[in-house]
Amino acid sequence: MTAPKTIRWGILATGAIAVTFTKDLLVDPKTRGVNHIKHTVVAAASSSSKSRAEQFLKDTGCPSDAKAYGSYEELVKDPNIDMVYIATPHSHHYQNAMFCLEAGKNVLCEKAFTVNAAQAKALAMKAQEKNLFLMEAVWTRYFPLSVYVRDLITSGRIGPVARVLADNSMALNPEESFNDGKHRMVNPDLAGGALLDLGIYSLTWVFQTLYHTQPESTRQPPKVLAALKSYGPTKAADEASTIVLNFPRSPEAGGDAHAVATTSLRVATAPAGNGDAPGIRIQGPNGEIQVFPPAFRPTRTKLILRDGTVEEKNWSQPGPGGGSGWYNGFAGGRNAEGEGHGMFWEADEAATALVEGRKEGKYEGLAESILIMEVMDEVRRQGGLSYPEKIETTKYPVQL
Ligand SMILES: NC(=O)c1ccc[n+]([C@@H]2O[C@H](COP(=O)([O-])OP(=O)(O)OC[C@H]3O[C@@H](n4cnc5c(N)ncnc54)[C@H](OP(=O)(O)O)[C@@H]3O)[C@@H](O)[C@H]2O)c1
């Protein structure tokens, strides 16, 4: 057996998701049956201060020789980095990712990929020009649970998918939680709103079940009808969006298929944490697949067939295990002892692509990321939501 290849990561930004991702990244891949690669962190950078980067490295348990940088400029110059993980607010992804690509770095960039499709296209073109790897970090696509759901669909057990209902909504009280309007969830300067932050997961479920499961040669973009509710206090951010999609398909493949993707900051997919509400329903003539919330980190599925078959599955995330004294979670939330968050699956895919010489993610290539950005552009167009020019522009560089 050949020795595992080690991918050396640089972490750009030190906020909430950067912490969760980095802790997961450092879990031994063997704990999830992955033996061909390993991950290490060689540097982290904070735009605020070097000391913040130092603290981040300590808090996430990075190797003691990992470098702390007080600017992103220093990070991208580090010759020891194979791949940069970008974890800034989505308003900044375009400028940050372009900056990394220009410096010759491979990039895994948090969702939403960019503010709009034009920016996503410009990044894809730059990656191609520089022959670099570029992937949107839609971690859910790489979960074994998602692979299982897609396999169920392509195996034909529920028949051709006719309809997908997908919700990702959080019962937040935005006026209370984000009362100064500066938080990235509601701040127009940071491309705030439900659609780009949460709705991307509703669309992820629609696309990975209805679009990605079709042969590449027959996939066609959907028609989109949308309603968007603006968030009162900051005006230019949505607090709720509802999207109806029609996916054209040939009669032999089942004909047109419909989807409804919803998202809201204010109402919940699962009121009072009720995990029994299937936030995702994938329906065909022979039955349906239910995926239980949260849509971004589901751990339970149910297959219900017309003939009475019911197959329920639990998909807890692997990790160092009970007794390890290791914990992960997001923004103060804590998973069970030794249970990973699930962000390592996308990291494994990015690392594997580097080893294999691929330039895009296996379960969501750049064309699909761009198409989803186009859908979100259309939702914003119909809903009358635009962001400040400095974050919508494809001009580079722009100081944000
Ligand atoms: N995959 C997931 O489950 C998941 C979950 C949450 C968020 N996300 C995505 O990850 C990204 C970051 O989210 P987060 O929750 O980690 O946000 P966060 O806690 O606010 O962290 C964002 C970090 O970006 C850096 N930054 C640079 N310029 C900034 C600016 N003008 N304003 C604010 N921060 C700035 C800061 O790090 P430095 O000071 O160190 O530079 C900051 O700590 C978003 O695109 C979000 O959609 C993904």
The ligand as a MOL file (V3000), in Angstrom:
LIG
                    3D

  0  0  0     0  0            999 V3000
M  V30 BEGIN CTAB
M  V30 COUNTS 48 52 0 0 0
M  V30 BEGIN ATOM
M  V30 1 N -20.3050 25.4440 5.8410 0
M  V30 2 C -20.9840 25.8890 6.8900 0
M  V30 3 O -21.6390 25.1580 7.6070 0
M  V30 4 C -20.9280 27.3290 7.2320 0
M  V30 5 C -21.3810 27.7560 8.4720 0
M  V30 6 C -21.2690 29.0930 8.7770 0
M  V30 7 C -20.7530 29.9750 7.8630 0
M  V30 8 N -20.3540 29.5420 6.6420 0 CHG=1
M  V30 9 C -19.8200 30.4690 5.6500 0
M  V30 10 O -18.5230 30.8570 6.0540 0
M  V30 11 C -18.3060 32.2400 5.8600 0
M  V30 12 C -17.8980 32.8680 7.1810 0
M  V30 13 O -18.9000 32.6730 8.1470 0
M  V30 14 P -18.5880 32.7270 9.7340 0
M  V30 15 O -19.8290 32.3120 10.4250 0
M  V30 16 O -17.3400 32.0220 10.0440 0 CHG=-1
M  V30 17 O -18.3970 34.2990 9.9150 0
M  V30 18 P -17.6020 35.0420 11.0660 0
M  V30 19 O -17.5960 34.2560 12.3270 0
M  V30 20 O -18.1300 36.4210 11.0880 0
M  V30 21 O -16.0960 35.0510 10.5390 0
M  V30 22 C -15.7340 35.6910 9.3620 0
M  V30 23 C -14.2350 36.0200 9.4280 0
M  V30 24 O -13.8810 36.6390 8.2110 0
M  V30 25 C -12.8500 37.6130 8.4440 0
M  V30 26 N -13.2400 38.8850 7.8610 0
M  V30 27 C -12.5080 39.5770 6.9570 0
M  V30 28 N -13.1050 40.7090 6.6240 0
M  V30 29 C -14.2370 40.7790 7.3480 0
M  V30 30 C -15.2840 41.7450 7.4560 0
M  V30 31 N -15.2740 42.8840 6.7450 0
M  V30 32 N -16.2940 41.4980 8.2960 0
M  V30 33 C -16.3370 40.3640 9.0070 0
M  V30 34 N -15.3680 39.4140 8.9410 0
M  V30 35 C -14.3320 39.6110 8.1330 0
M  V30 36 C -12.6600 37.6970 9.9540 0
M  V30 37 O -11.5100 36.9170 10.2480 0
M  V30 38 P -10.0810 37.6130 10.4470 0
M  V30 39 O -10.3010 38.8010 11.3290 0
M  V30 40 O -9.2930 36.5670 11.0770 0
M  V30 41 O -9.5710 38.0000 9.0990 0
M  V30 42 C -13.8830 37.0120 10.5250 0
M  V30 43 O -13.6030 36.3820 11.7380 0
M  V30 44 C -19.5930 32.7750 5.2390 0
M  V30 45 O -19.4670 32.8630 3.8470 0
M  V30 46 C -20.6450 31.7380 5.5810 0
M  V30 47 O -21.6740 31.6210 4.6290 0
M  V30 48 C -20.4120 28.2400 6.3320 0
M  V30 END ATOM
M  V30 BEGIN BOND
M  V30 1 1 1 2
M  V30 2 2 2 3
M  V30 3 1 2 4
M  V30 4 1 4 5
M  V30 5 2 4 48
M  V30 6 2 5 6
M  V30 7 1 6 7
M  V30 8 2 7 8
M  V30 9 1 8 9
M  V30 10 1 8 48
M  V30 11 1 9 10
M  V30 12 1 9 46
M  V30 13 1 10 11
M  V30 14 1 11 12
M  V30 15 1 11 44
M  V30 16 1 12 13
M  V30 17 1 13 14
M  V30 18 2 14 15
M  V30 19 1 14 16
M  V30 20 1 14 17
M  V30 21 1 17 18
M  V30 22 2 18 19
M  V30 23 1 18 20
M  V30 24 1 18 21
M  V30 25 1 21 22
M  V30 26 1 22 23
M  V30 27 1 23 24
M  V30 28 1 23 42
M  V30 29 1 24 25
M  V30 30 1 25 26
M  V30 31 1 25 36
M  V30 32 1 26 27
M  V30 33 1 26 35
M  V30 34 2 27 28
M  V30 35 1 28 29
M  V30 36 1 29 30
M  V30 37 2 29 35
M  V30 38 1 30 31
M  V30 39 2 30 32
M  V30 40 1 32 33
M  V30 41 2 33 34
M  V30 42 1 34 35
M  V30 43 1 36 37
M  V30 44 1 36 42
M  V30 45 1 37 38
M  V30 46 2 38 39
M  V30 47 1 38 40
M  V30 48 1 38 41
M  V30 49 1 42 43
M  V30 50 1 44 45
M  V30 51 1 44 46
M  V30 52 1 46 47
M  V30 END BOND
M  V30 END CTAB
M  END
